Amino acid sequence: MSSNLHGLPDSPCIGVCSTLFDEVCKGCGRTAVEVSNWVFLSDDEKRAIWERITRDGTAMRFRNDRL
């Protein structure tokens, strides 16, 4: 199976996880379910999540003032 995730990191994670306290991680923008199931998702599912969190752009991953 070929991947359609060329050019993207393996995961949106930046090591600043807040899913123990927040429904959506402040670091990467994924939900706790998306974070915990990431390795089991298909490339299409991952691509859809990447597109959503990039479009939203509010997670620390996408802000210039992060860390």
N, C-alpha and C positions, 0 to 999 in steps of 0.2 A: 504494500500500500504506500503510495507516495504522499508526502506531506504538503499541505498548502499553506504552511506557516513560515515559509522562507523569510528570513530577515527579522523574525521576532524572537525574543528570548524564550527559553523553555517555559517560563512562567512569568506572569505579571508581578510576582512577589518582589518587594524591595526590602524585605526583612523587618518591616514595621507593621506587624499584624495587630489588629484591634478587634478581631472577630470574637474574642471572648466577651467583649463588652458592647460591641456594635453589630447591628444587622449587616452592615456593609463595611468592609475593611477600609480604614482611612488611608492605608498605605497603597493598596493596589486597586481598590474599587470593586472587588468581587464580594459576593455574599459568602457567608460561612459554608454553605452547601457547595458552592462553586470551588472554594478553596480546598475543602476536604475531599472532593471528588475529582479534582483537576487531572490526576494521572489516569483516570478511567474514562475521561471524555474523549470523544472523537475529534479529529482535526476541525471538522465543521463546527462542532459545539465550541471548541476553544476559539476559533476565528470569530464566531458571533459574540463571545464574551469580550475578546480583545476589541472588537469594533464598538461595542456598547461602552466599555469603560474609557476608551479613547475619545469617543464622541462626547461623553459626559465630562471628562477632563477634570473632575474635582479631586480625584485621589492624589496623594502626595507624589506618586509616580509621575504625574503629568504637570506638576507645578514647578516653576523655576526656583521658588524659595524653599524647596524641600531640603531637609537636613542641612 
